[in-house]
Amino acid sequence: MTAHATDITAELVRDLLREQHPDLADRPLRLGALGWDNQVWRLGDDLAVRLPWATASADALLRKEHAWLPGLAPRLPLPVPVPQRLGEPSERFPRPWIVTTWVRGEPADRAPATRAADAAVTLAAFLTALHRPAPDGAPEGRDRGGPLADTAEHFDRGLSSATELGLTGDPDAVRAVWEDAAAAPEWAGPRLWLHGDLHPANVLTAHGSFCGVIDFGDLFAGDPAYDLAAGWVLLPDGATGLFHKAYQPAPDAATLRRARGWAVLRALAGVHIGHAGVQGRPGGKPTWGPPAHAALRRLTASATADRPSVALPRNG
């Protein structure tokens, strides 16, 4: 079940708080953001109310975030929206909703990181802290983080459409990056905690570097390459190598190859959303286009930069 923007008002949010969390109901309330899955309402200076409105899947994502993120947040070096209260479906609003801490900053799709070295080290520190073995019962990644070769049909559709729309200048180079990534050895290590949705609208900036990470609804356990793809999508030119050096333990060549493939898929999705948006989905924004185009450019320009060179035999 989905809701429309006009279905959620300040009056409704305040009524829900009065019904289920009355100690919070008198705080100042104002609309904060219209996200891909949720509306976010500022609740005083330090809290936010998130209510699903654009996708049916958002209900389960909010409950997952409420269940797992409080245990992960204390070890993370950047602020994240820590769940404080859970609202249950009611006659007034037939879906779950959540109260979290408010994270200050501007989304990186609107205010990209400009301090390359600081941003690279900050992102590496965050993922180093997050990427720890997950317990039994940790969420699965749905279509994310499994064997990259399983995304072949999705990749083909995305590249074909981007080519037809003129959204990629060198489709052969894009395909070469993805095919190399799909041929890389699969992850053989433990299932690690992953954010699962590190695109520019979910990472916040201040003073040219990263200052927070939001929207953990896609949190899951799996191959770290999925999150490491963010280096090509979020960082300024020339910063990806430093990001890989700062991340610990240092990713091996196969992991970096897989990460490039996931970055290609993320970038293709971004160029489509930035080009035309998504019908009826205000979370799809033109601001997603520029970082996605920049990521494709970086990926195709450095397809072999992180791989060891192979000496070719000489004639004679």
Secondary structure as the mmCIF struct_conf table of DSSP 4:
data_model
#
loop_
_struct_conf.conf_type_id
_struct_conf.id
_struct_conf.beg_label_comp_id
_struct_conf.beg_label_asym_id
_struct_conf.beg_label_seq_id
_struct_conf.end_label_comp_id
_struct_conf.end_label_asym_id
_struct_conf.end_label_seq_id
HELX_RH_3T_P HELX_RH_3T_P1 ALA A 5 ASP A 7
HELX_RH_AL_P HELX_RH_AL_P1 ALA A 10 GLN A 20
HELX_RH_3T_P HELX_RH_3T_P2 PRO A 22 LEU A 24
TURN_TY1_P TURN_TY1_P1 ALA A 25 ASP A 26
BEND BEND1 ARG A 27 ARG A 27
STRN STRN1 LEU A 29 LEU A 34
BEND BEND2 TRP A 36 ASP A 37
STRN STRN2 ASN A 38 LEU A 43
TURN_TY1_P TURN_TY1_P2 GLY A 44 ASP A 46
STRN STRN3 LEU A 47 PRO A 52
BEND BEND3 ALA A 54 ALA A 54
TURN_TY1_P TURN_TY1_P3 ALA A 56 SER A 57
HELX_RH_AL_P HELX_RH_AL_P2 ALA A 58 LEU A 72
HELX_RH_3T_P HELX_RH_3T_P3 ALA A 73 ARG A 75
BEND BEND4 PRO A 77 LEU A 78
STRN STRN4 PRO A 83 GLY A 87
HELX_LH_PP_P HELX_LH_PP_P1 GLU A 88 PRO A 89
BEND BEND5 GLU A 91 ARG A 92
BEND BEND6 ARG A 95 ARG A 95
STRN STRN5 TRP A 97 THR A 101
BEND BEND7 GLY A 105 GLY A 105
STRN STRN6 GLU A 106 PRO A 107
TURN_TY1_P TURN_TY1_P4 ALA A 108 ARG A 110
BEND BEND8 ALA A 111 ALA A 111
HELX_RH_AL_P HELX_RH_AL_P3 ALA A 116 LEU A 130
STRN STRN7 PRO A 133 PRO A 133
HELX_LH_PP_P HELX_LH_PP_P2 ALA A 134 PRO A 135
TURN_TY1_P TURN_TY1_P5 ASP A 136 GLY A 137
HELX_LH_PP_P HELX_LH_PP_P3 ALA A 138 GLU A 140
TURN_TY1_P TURN_TY1_P6 ARG A 142 ASP A 143
BEND BEND9 ARG A 144 GLY A 146
HELX_RH_3T_P HELX_RH_3T_P4 LEU A 148 THR A 151
HELX_RH_AL_P HELX_RH_AL_P4 ALA A 152 GLU A 164
TURN_TY1_P TURN_TY1_P7 LEU A 165 GLY A 166
BEND BEND10 GLY A 169 GLY A 169
HELX_RH_AL_P HELX_RH_AL_P5 PRO A 171 ALA A 182
TURN_TY1_P TURN_TY1_P8 ALA A 183 ALA A 183
BEND BEND11 ALA A 184 ALA A 184
HELX_LH_PP_P HELX_LH_PP_P4 PRO A 185 TRP A 187
BEND BEND12 GLY A 189 GLY A 189
HELX_LH_PP_P HELX_LH_PP_P5 PRO A 190 ARG A 191
STRN STRN8 LEU A 192 LEU A 194
BEND BEND13 GLY A 196 GLY A 196
HELX_RH_3T_P HELX_RH_3T_P5 PRO A 200 ASN A 202
STRN STRN9 VAL A 203 ALA A 206
TURN_TY1_P TURN_TY1_P9 HIS A 207 GLY A 208
STRN STRN10 SER A 209 VAL A 213
TURN_TY1_P TURN_TY1_P10 GLY A 217 ASP A 218
STRN STRN11 PHE A 220 GLY A 222
TURN_TY1_P TURN_TY1_P11 PRO A 224 PRO A 224
HELX_RH_AL_P HELX_RH_AL_P6 ALA A 225 LEU A 228
TURN_TY1_P TURN_TY1_P12 ALA A 229 ALA A 229
HELX_RH_AL_P HELX_RH_AL_P7 ALA A 230 LEU A 234
BEND BEND14 LEU A 235 LEU A 235
HELX_LH_PP_P HELX_LH_PP_P6 PRO A 236 PRO A 236
TURN_TY1_P TURN_TY1_P13 ASP A 237 GLY A 238
HELX_RH_AL_P HELX_RH_AL_P8 THR A 240 ALA A 246
BEND BEND15 TYR A 247 PRO A 249
HELX_LH_PP_P HELX_LH_PP_P7 ALA A 250 ASP A 252
HELX_RH_AL_P HELX_RH_AL_P9 ALA A 253 ALA A 276
STRN STRN12 VAL A 278 VAL A 278
TURN_TY1_P TURN_TY1_P14 GLN A 279 GLY A 280
STRN STRN13 ARG A 281 ARG A 281
TURN_TY1_P TURN_TY1_P15 PRO A 282 GLY A 283
HELX_RH_3T_P HELX_RH_3T_P6 PRO A 286 TRP A 288
HELX_RH_AL_P HELX_RH_AL_P10 GLY A 289 ALA A 301
TURN_TY1_P TURN_TY1_P16 SER A 302 ASP A 306
BEND BEND16 ARG A 307 ARG A 307
HELX_LH_PP_P HELX_LH_PP_P8 ALA A 311 ASN A 315
#
